[in-house]
Amino acid sequence: MRLMEFKMERADLVKEGDIVQVTEGSLPSSWYYMIEPAVAMSANIPLFERLKSKEGKIVNVRPSDTAFYLTVEFDE
C-alpha cells in the first residue's frame, strides 16, 4: 500500500471511500498527479518515486482553512 496526499480546493467533490482515477504529468525533474476530472492535485513527486497504479481509494478528507487535503491509498 502507498499513501499519497492531494490538495482539493472546493468542498464535496469526492468523499472517503470513493475510488478515483489519476493521470500523470511530467516536469523536468519530477512527476505530478491529478485526480480526474480535475478534482485535486498532488505535490511534485521525485522521478524515482513514480506512481505505478492509476487507481486509488480515498481514505481521508482533511479540511484546512484554505483547502481540503485528500489521502489516497494505492495498491503498490
Secondary structure, DSSP 4 states (H G I P E B T S, - for coil): -EEEEEEE-STTSS-TT-EEEEEEEEETTEEEEEETTTTEEE--EEGGG----SEEEEEEEEE-SS-EEEEEEE--
